[in-house]
Amino acid sequence: MTTESLPVPSEAELYEQIAARVPSVGAERVRDALSAHGIQPTSPLPARRQLVVHRLYCEGTKSDTDDNDGAFTRDMTLGPGPWAIASTLNNAGKSSLLWALSYALRGDGFDAFKRPETVGWFSYVRADIEVAGVAASIRLTFDKPGRPSCRLLSADTLDHLTVLKGCQETGPGVRVVATAEPDGVKELIDRFMLDRLGLRPLPLWAAEAGAPKDADGNRDSAEQVHGWASYFYAIALNAGNSSILLGPTSYNQLPVKLMQLFLDVPYASELTQINTARKKDTQESNRVQRRVREDTQAREQQTEPLRRALSAAKEKVAALEAGQPDLTGLLADVDAAARRLAHDQAALQEAEEGSVLARKARLKDERAVRRAEQSNAARALLGALEPESCPRCDHEIDDARRTAEENEHRCSVCASPLPEVQDDPEARAALLSRLEARVNASRTAEDTARQAVETTRAACHNSRVAYELANARLTTARSGSWYSRLDSAREAVYQLRGALAVATGNGTGLPEVVGDYVTATTSLADVEDDSDDSDAILEAAAEVLSKVVADHSKALFTDLNDEIVSIAHDLGVANLTSVDLNLAGHLNACKTGKKHPFAAFSPTDRLRMRIAAIVGMIKVGRQRGIMSHPGLLLIDAPTAEELSHENARQCIKTLYETAADDPGIQIVITSIDDAVWEFFPEDRTVTGSDKRQLF
């Protein structure tokens, strides 16, 4: 039962609906924001995609076979409708021919058709095709196995191409439009097919392989652009052992996105672009934030030596300040030492003077003894006054007068003759005794004075040493070495603090002009404009387009579900009750009324469910007047693992009738099943001599 088509909003209506969801934003602003991301919603027109293979020509040399080595040429004429590449033998070249065709159509061999041992056999592959009404011929020359160069030919009509023989490239109306070396073949075919079939590359967002997880458990992702090579999975179906319904991967709902595209779901491609743009912007924002965190951590690690050096410099300043010399105490110590030294010096001087006087007294007494012993004149004066100088004029009495007194008996003071005296032995003895006593006393006094000098000299020496030490301490303190060390330590603190501020971009605690400089030179040049409404517009656009895509997908999937069940029954899938294809790409099949995951189907039934899905899409599209699928199906061994002959027969019959009854469908299968010869006419069967080796 076909549901009624839903209305498709125009671009202008979409812009208005998006603008209504974003405050203070008009339709023009929405248009500009989407255009800035390369998104230009366009009301879809009915698609008419068509890809028909008209001829496959192959040349090569077989090697290392049991009994069939040698050069080969295979020329196959094809066209719309059903075709079977058949043989009664396995390993006869059926899949290899399909692989060669897929290489020409895709620009890279389809892995499900690849037989590694035969890849090196092909030296030349030619595929004459019609793409959206344009005649083209793809020529591959394999100088190395699996590494061809390519020449793309075009012609005024298809007949101008098909009449060319073998490797011939020149003829009326034929021209070479493009060439590519091995590294560019895939890109050339991709560009040609997408352009001719009106397809856009499909961008999806996927996690980068091996990317580390961030703190939230998310991996860095990258845009993966799916082009013609991925679309080709709707032409050359996955092998039966694959658990993916359609396409090379199920990630990011690629299978359902391919279905939406081939069902011409309006704005499905634009929605994918918007979602990719949003994820790209989100990731870039996350990367910026992560880089800021990583930069902060890196700066912390890089500045750690600066922090340690600053801490050590501060400790050095504190230690120097704590050990600041006490000049007041040092001055007091020097003053006390100076007073002590002055006192001891005065005492020494006094002791030395006393010692001199004591010596003079001793010498005088000793001289008096000698005189008393030597002359009567001296004895006459002994005990009398013996002045050192004249009592009137203070003139010193010198030694000459004293000698004259002794020798000439003249007074040393007045120079008058001395009186004569009589020698009295007793008196003489008493006098000498007294004089000896005086000498002894004066000697004792001299010894005492000398000892006093020694004592005061030692004390003076000690005082001088103490004074010099105190003065040296004061001189050291006043010399500036401590101050210079403190200044140097403080300067190191200032320098390290400034270096740390520049390294971290934090000028706190620095003088205002310095802090302003640090802030200005370390601020980000590019600051995100918080007033930018692009994110909000993209979010609103995703909401609006999601509803449009979801509504149309559900309506189309409702019809598609019925077609899949019907076609799957015809292909021999037993007990299939229903399917409910959802927007996540899940088939949600039921068998005998119970849930039956797609992976739980047998390999043969999985392949048939894929066939049913593709054929169903083609039929649903035709019912709605669109030909969004190119109409070509390449199926390798659809009954290879089928154990029931009747089921295999039913599958072959359905495939033949599907392509035969619809002129817009071309199905090429490979098979060794007997049913091929029953349903496919001879002119629709490509086989070898005696239905054995194909080449």
TAPE-V204075 format. One line per field, one symbol per residue. phi: phi as a letter, one per 40 degrees, with the letter a starting at -180 (. if undefined). psi: psi as a letter, one per 30 degrees, with the letter a starting at -180 (. if undefined). burial: + if it has 24 or more other ideal C-beta (glycine too) atoms within 12 Angstrom, else -. Layout:
phi = ???
psi = ???
burial = ???
//
This chain:
phi = .ccccccbccccccdccccccbdfbcccccdccccccgbbdbdccdcbcabbcbabbbbibcagccabchcabbbbcbichcabcbacbcfbhccccccccccccbgaccccccbdcbdcccbabbbcbbbfgbcabbbbbccbdgbccbbbbbacbccccccccfccbbidgbacbabacdcbcccccdcccccccgbbdbcbbbcccgccccccgcccbacbccbcccccccbbcdcccccccagcaccgfddcccccccbfccgccccccccccccccccccccccccccccccccdcccddcccccccccccccccccccccccccccccccccccccccccccccccccccccccccccccccccccccacdccccdgccbccaccbbgcccccccccccccbfbcccbgcccccbccbdcccccccccccccccccccccccccccccccccccccccdccccccccccccccgcccccccccccccccccccccccbgbccgcddcccccccccbcccbbcccccbcccccccccccccccccccccccccccdcccccccdcchccgccabbcbccgccfcbbfgbdaddccccdcccccccdcccccccccccccgbbcccgbbbbcfcbdbccccccccccccccccdcccbccbbbbbbabcccdccbccdcbbbaccgfbcca
psi = kklkklkkkleeeeeeeeeffjkhkleeeeeeeeefggkikkkklkkikkjkkfkkkklakklgleghllklkkjkkaalakkkjllfllhfgeeeeeeeeeeeffgkkkeffkjeffefekfkkkjkljjhfkklkkkkjjfkkgillkkkllleleefeffkkcgkfklkgkljfllklefgeeeeeeeeeeeeghkkkjklkkkkkgklkafggklkllkjjkbeeeffffejlllffkgkeklflfkhheeeeeeeefghkkgeeeeeeeeeeeeeeeeeeeeeeeeeeeeeeeeeeefeeeeeeeeeeeeeeeeeeegkkjeeeeeeeeeeeeeeeeeeeeeeeeeeeeeeeeeeeeeeeeeeeeeefeleeeeffkflkilflkfefgkkjafeeeeeeeefhkkfefglkklklkjjeeeeeeeeeeeeeeeeeeeeeeeeeeeeeeeeeeeeeeeeeeeeeeeeeeeeefffeeeeeeeeeeeeeeeeeeeeeeefgjgkflleeeeeeeeefflkejkkjffkgeeeeeeeeeeeeeeeeeeeeeeefeeeeeeeeeeeeffgjkgjelliklffgkehlkkhglkjlefflleeeeeeeeeeeeeeeeeeeefgglifkfgkkjkjifgegkfkeeeeeeeeeeeeeeeefjfgkkkjlklgkffefeejlefgkjlakghckf.
burial = -------++-+--++-+++-++--+-+-+++-++--+-+-+--+--+-++++++++++++-+---------+++++-++++++++++----++++++++++++++++++++++++--++-++++++++++++-+++++++++---++++++++++--+-+++-+----+----+--++-+----++++++++++-+++++++++++-------------++-++-+++++++++++++++-+++++++++-++++++++++++++++++++++++++++++++------+--------+---+--+---+--+--++--+----+-------++--+--++--+---+--+--++--+--++-++-+++-++--++++++++---+----------+---++--++--+-+++----+---------+--++--+--++--+--++--+--++--+---+--+---+--+--++--+--------+--+--++--+++++++++--+----------+--------------++++++++++++++++++++++++++++++++++++++++++-+-++-+-+-+++++-+----+-+--++++++++++++++++++++++++-+++++++++++++++-+----++++++++++-++--+-++++++++++-++--++---++++-----+++
//
